[in-house]
């Protein structure tokens, strides 16, 4: 079947590529002509493992095409996915739905036969209703349905998440629309993937509830990490101890400098605004948002304390600036709070990230960028690990020690054990574990 994908950002490009891999004919639309030309040449604008090869294979097979012409994309499509950005609206935290409504208007102007218009973007409760109202007002006699189909993709593992998801959620009261969505996801039905059909508002809220719950788990284990440090306990063992409980689960119990990325920060804030709009309270989510913001700001203080408090003129090596590994995404990354705070206190930062430096150069001025991990370390007063890229997990510790002015590592991702750091002769500070003090 023919599918139109409006928007070639992270969600649109991954979803469109994977639908093409399912065997559908997918046309991806974007207003950015330069971006579309690059996609036609096989140049993928985001880093996501496996995406470039999969997109190019499906493009060569003729199942995945790119255009700026929405009329061509919509013509004959049985499903039209809206996968545009919904950033936090400046000032109040609401999701900005400008691009969603603009896409709906263009669909209305160009649709000529029945289609299901699917909100793939993360949108507040009631957005599907507003999209339907907008289209009906613009084209009163048009035959269509509006459905919600939120994405649950982890950056860095998006292809696998799409092809082998925990579940698919579809929100619609139309049996006609449900049948179209069943056909779209037929390969997953054959694999017995749980597909949950709900009403539209339930589907919209499910996305926000999922992200808020995961953000809560992260924030909870981060607060337990603080308590572990105060009491001498080990947060990794605490996480294992509670994660083995089937009611809790082990995922998202990794202590660190706070969550970031494109979803959790904006979605928790949007959920707060939705609750406010409907006159209810989500106080746990409110506490999570404030605790996470405060945590990221405190991380620079922890680094300074490890260096004795005064970091004026200190050279600090930083490994990793993206919010997580296997992505080039810098949105709300902890580094955007930590590095400027260190610079404000007079430190000189030398950093390296395998994929994020192109965007980071624009966001983190006055940082010196190295060509590799070891290039950050020469004569540095400390090494700070901010993102747990795999290539940082097996550093040559003898070489690290020889390059650093002082054998001091501040590991905010706990990718090394305290025992190996002690054996290697490092002063080692991590998260939620007892520090290894300055070697004798």
C-alpha positions in Angstrom: 0.0 0.0 0.0 1.1 3.6 -0.5 2.0 5.6 2.6 2.9 9.3 2.8 5.2 10.5 5.6 5.0 14.2 6.4 8.3 15.2 7.9 11.8 13.7 7.5 13.1 14.3 11.0 14.1 11.5 13.3 10.6 9.9 13.7 9.5 10.4 10.1 12.7 9.1 8.5 13.0 6.0 10.7 9.3 5.2 10.4 9.2 5.8 6.7 12.3 3.6 6.1 10.9 0.8 8.2 7.5 0.9 6.6 9.3 0.6 3.2 11.2 -2.4 4.6 7.8 -3.9 5.4 7.1 -3.8 1.7 5.0 -0.6 1.5 5.5 2.2 -1.0 6.5 5.2 1.1 6.9 8.8 0.0 8.6 11.1 2.6 7.8 14.8 2.3 9.7 17.8 3.7 9.7 21.5 2.9 13.5 21.7 3.1 14.5 21.2 -0.5 18.2 20.9 0.3 17.4 18.1 2.8 15.3 16.3 0.2 18.1 16.5 -2.4 20.6 15.1 0.1 18.2 12.2 1.0 17.8 11.5 -2.7 21.6 11.2 -2.9 21.6 8.7 -0.1 22.9 11.2 2.5 21.1 10.6 5.9 21.1 13.8 8.0 21.0 12.0 11.4 23.2 9.4 12.9 21.2 6.3 13.8 22.9 2.8 13.6 21.6 0.9 10.5 19.4 3.7 9.1 21.6 4.7 6.2 22.0 1.2 4.8 18.3 0.4 5.2 17.1 3.7 3.7 19.4 3.4 0.7 18.4 -0.3 0.1 14.8 0.6 0.0 15.4 3.7 -2.1 17.2 1.5 -4.7 14.3 -1.0 -4.6 11.9 1.9 -5.4 9.9 1.6 -2.2 11.2 4.7 -0.5 11.2 8.1 -2.3 11.6 11.7 -1.2 9.8 14.9 -2.4 8.9 18.4 -1.4 5.6 18.1 -3.2 2.9 17.1 -0.7 0.3 16.8 -3.5 2.3 14.0 -5.1 2.9 12.3 -1.8 -0.8 12.4 -0.7 -2.3 11.3 -4.1 -3.4 7.7 -3.8 -2.0 7.3 -0.3 -4.2 5.1 2.0 -2.4 6.4 5.1 -0.8 9.8 5.7 1.5 10.1 8.7 2.2 13.4 10.4 5.7 13.1 11.8 6.7 16.7 12.3 8.3 18.4 15.3 6.4 19.3 18.5 9.0 21.2 20.5 8.3 22.8 23.8 6.6 26.1 23.3 8.7 28.9 24.6 7.5 30.3 27.9 4.9 27.8 29.1 6.2 24.3 28.3 3.2 23.4 26.1 3.9 21.3 23.0 4.0 23.6 20.0 1.6 22.2 17.5 2.2 24.7 14.7 3.8 22.2 12.4 1.1 19.6 13.1 -1.7 21.9 12.2 0.1 23.2 9.1 0.6 19.7 7.9 -3.1 18.9 8.5 -4.1 21.9 6.4 -1.9 20.9 3.5 -3.3 17.4 3.7 -6.8 18.7 3.6 -6.0 20.8 0.5 -4.6 17.9 -1.4 -6.5 14.8 -0.4 -8.7 13.4 -3.1 -9.7 9.9 -1.8 -10.3 8.2 1.5 -7.2 8.0 3.8 -6.3 7.6 7.4 -4.5 10.6 8.7 -2.2 9.4 11.5 -0.6 11.5 14.2 2.9 9.9 14.6 4.2 13.0 16.3 4.0 13.2 20.1 1.0 15.4 20.8 -1.1 16.3 23.8 -4.5 14.8 24.6 -7.1 16.1 22.2 -4.8 17.0 19.3 -6.4 14.4 17.1 -9.8 16.0 17.7 -8.4 19.4 16.7 -6.8 18.0 13.6 -10.1 16.4 12.6 -12.0 19.6 13.2 -9.5 21.6 11.3 -9.7 19.3 8.2 -13.5 19.1 8.3 -13.8 22.9 8.5 -11.5 23.2 5.5 -13.0 20.4 3.4 -16.5 19.6 4.8 -17.2 16.7 2.4 -13.9 15.0 2.6 -13.8 11.3 3.4 -11.1 10.5 6.0 -10.3 9.3 9.5 -7.8 10.6 12.0 -5.9 8.2 14.2 -3.1 8.3 16.8 -0.1 6.0 16.5 2.6 7.2 18.8 6.2 6.1 18.3 8.2 4.4 21.1 11.7 4.6 19.5 14.9 4.8 21.5 17.6 6.8 19.7 20.5 4.5 19.0 18.2 1.4 18.8 15.4 2.8 16.7 15.5 0.3 13.8 15.2 -2.7 16.2 12.5 -0.9 18.2 10.4 -0.4 15.1 10.9 -3.9 13.7 10.6 -5.7 17.0 8.6 -3.4 19.2 7.2 -4.2 22.7 3.8 -3.1 21.4 2.1 -0.9 18.9 -0.6 1.5 20.1 -3.3 2.8 17.7 -6.0 5.2 18.7 -9.2 5.4 16.6 -12.9 4.6 17.0 -13.2 3.8 13.2 -13.2 0.2 12.2 -12.3 1.3 8.7 -9.2 3.1 10.0 -8.3 0.1 12.2 -8.3 -2.2 9.1 -5.9 0.2 7.3 -3.6 0.2 10.3 -3.8 -3.6 10.6 -2.6 -3.9 7.0 0.2 -1.4 7.6 1.5 -3.4 10.6 0.7 -6.8 9.1 4.3 -8.1 9.5 4.1 -7.3 13.2 0.8 -9.1 13.6 2.4 -12.1 12.0 5.2 -11.9 14.6 2.5 -11.8 17.3 3.5 -8.3 18.4 0.9 -6.9 20.8 -1.1 -4.3 19.0 -3.3 -2.2 21.3 -6.3 -0.5 19.8 -7.7 2.3 21.9 -9.7 5.5 21.5 -7.6 8.4 20.2 -7.2 10.3 23.5 -6.0 7.2 25.3 -3.4 6.6 22.7 -2.2 10.2 22.9 -1.9 10.0 26.7 -0.2 6.6 26.6 2.8 8.1 24.9 3.2 10.8 27.5 2.6 8.5 30.4 5.3 6.1 29.1 7.9 8.7 28.8 7.0 10.3 32.2 7.3 6.9 33.9 10.7 6.2 32.4 11.9 9.7 33.4 10.7 9.0 36.9 12.7 5.7 37.1 15.8 7.6 36.0 15.3 10.4 38.5 14.5 7.9 41.3 17.7 5.9 40.9 19.7 9.2 40.6 18.3 10.2 44.0 19.1 6.8 45.4 22.6 7.4 44.1 22.9 10.5 46.2 21.8 8.5 49.2 24.2 5.7 48.4 27.1 8.2 48.4 26.0 9.6 51.8 25.7 6.1 53.4 28.5 4.2 51.7 26.2 1.9 49.7 26.6 1.0 46.0 23.9 2.3 43.7 24.6 -0.4 41.0 23.9 -3.1 43.5 20.8 -1.3 44.7 19.6 -1.1 41.1 20.2 -4.8 40.6 18.5 -5.7 43.8 15.3 -3.8 43.0 15.5 -4.4 39.2 15.3 -8.2 39.7 11.8 -7.6 41.1 9.5 -8.3 38.2 7.2 -5.5 39.3 10.0 -3.0 38.9 12.3 -4.3 36.1 16.0 -3.5 35.5 15.7 -1.0 32.7 16.2 2.7 33.2 17.9 2.2 36.6 21.3 3.5 35.6 22.4 6.4 37.7 24.0 9.3 36.0 24.0 13.1 35.5 20.3 13.3 34.6 18.1 12.5 31.6 18.1 14.6 28.4 17.3 14.1 24.7 14.4 15.0 22.4 11.6 13.3 24.4 11.8 13.1 28.1 12.4 16.8 28.9 9.7 18.2 26.5 7.2 15.4 27.1 7.3 15.6 30.9 6.8 19.4 30.7 4.0 19.0 28.2 2.3 16.5 30.4 2.4 19.0 33.3 0.7 21.6 31.1 -1.9 19.1 29.9 -2.8 18.2 33.5 -3.0 21.9 34.3 -5.3 22.5 31.4 -7.6 19.8 32.6 -7.6 20.9 36.2 -5.7 17.9 37.7 -2.4 17.3 39.3 0.6 15.1 38.4 2.8 16.1 41.3 5.2 13.2 40.9 6.0 14.3 37.3 6.4 17.9 38.5 9.0 16.7 41.1 10.8 14.7 38.5 11.2 17.7 36.2 12.5 19.9 38.9 14.8 17.2 40.4 16.3 16.4 36.9 17.0 20.1 36.1 18.7 20.6 39.5 20.7 17.4 39.1 22.3 18.5 35.8 23.3 21.8 37.3 24.8 20.1 40.3 27.1 17.9 38.2 29.5 20.8 37.5 29.8 21.4 41.3 30.7 17.7 41.8 33.5 18.0 39.2 34.8 21.2 40.8 34.8 19.6 44.2 36.8 16.6 42.9 39.4 19.2 41.7 39.5 20.9 45.1 36.8 23.5 44.5 38.8 26.1 42.6 38.9 25.3 38.9 40.1 28.6 37.6 42.7 27.9 34.9 42.2 24.1 35.1 42.2 22.0 31.9 39.4 19.4 32.0 39.1 16.6 29.4 35.6 15.6 28.6 34.5 12.4 26.8 31.1 12.5 25.3 28.7 15.4 24.8 25.5 13.8 23.3 22.7 13.0 25.7 23.3 9.3 25.1 25.6 7.0 23.0 24.8 5.9 19.4 23.2 9.2 18.5 24.4 12.7 17.4 21.5 14.3 19.3 22.4 17.2 21.6 18.9 18.2 22.7 18.9 18.8 26.4 22.1 16.9 26.9 23.6 17.2 30.4 26.7 18.5 28.7 24.9 21.7 27.8 24.5 22.5 31.5 27.8 21.0 32.8 30.3 22.4 30.4 29.2 26.1 30.4 29.1 26.0 34.2 32.7 24.7 34.3 33.7 27.4 31.8 32.0 30.1 33.9 34.2 29.0 36.8 37.3 29.5 34.7 38.0 26.0 33.4 39.3 25.2 29.9 37.4 22.3 28.3 38.9 19.9 25.8 36.2 17.5 24.5 35.6 14.6 22.1 32.5 12.9 21.0 32.3 10.2 18.2 29.2 11.7 16.5 28.0 14.8 18.3 30.8 17.4 17.7 29.4 18.9 14.5 26.2 20.2 16.3 28.0 20.6 19.6 30.4 23.2 18.1 27.4 25.5 17.6 26.0 24.9 21.1 29.2 24.9 23.2 31.4 27.8 22.2 35.0 28.1 23.4 35.4 24.4 23.8 38.6 22.9 22.2 37.7 19.8 20.2 40.0 16.9 20.0 40.3 14.3 17.2 40.0 11.3 19.5 39.5 10.4 23.1 43.2 10.5 24.0 43.6 13.9 22.3 41.6 15.5 25.2 43.9 14.3 27.9 47.4 15.7 27.4 48.2 17.8 30.5 44.6 17.8 31.7 43.9 18.2 35.4 41.0 15.7 35.2 39.2 13.4 32.8 35.3 13.6 32.9 33.1 10.9 31.3 29.8 12.4 30.3 28.4 9.9 27.7 28.9 6.2 27.9 30.1 5.5 24.3 31.4 2.0 24.0 34.8 3.2 22.8 35.3 4.9 26.2 34.7 1.7 28.1 38.1 0.1 27.3 40.6 3.0 27.4 44.2 2.2 27.8 44.5 3.2 31.4 48.3 3.3 31.4 48.2 5.7 28.5 45.4 7.8 30.1 47.5 8.1 33.3 50.6 9.1 31.3 48.7 11.9 29.5 46.9 13.4 32.5 48.7 15.9 34.7 46.9 14.3 37.6 45.4 10.8 37.7 41.9 12.0 38.3 38.8 10.6 36.6 35.2 11.7 37.3 33.0 9.1 35.7 29.4 10.3 35.6 28.2 7.1 33.8 29.8 4.4 36.0 31.4 2.7 33.1 34.4 1.5 35.1 34.6 -0.4 38.4 36.2 1.2 41.5 38.4 -1.8 41.8 40.0 -1.4 38.4 40.5 2.3 39.0 42.2 1.7 42.3 44.4 -1.0 40.8 45.4 1.4 38.0 46.3 4.1 40.5 43.6 6.7 39.8 41.6 8.9 42.0 38.2 8.0 40.9 34.8 9.6 41.5 31.6 8.0 40.1 27.9 8.2 40.8 26.3 6.5 43.8 29.5 4.6 44.8 32.4 5.2 47.2 35.1 7.4 45.7 38.7 6.2 45.4 40.7 9.0 46.9 44.0 10.4 45.8 46.6 7.5 45.5 49.4 7.6 47.9 
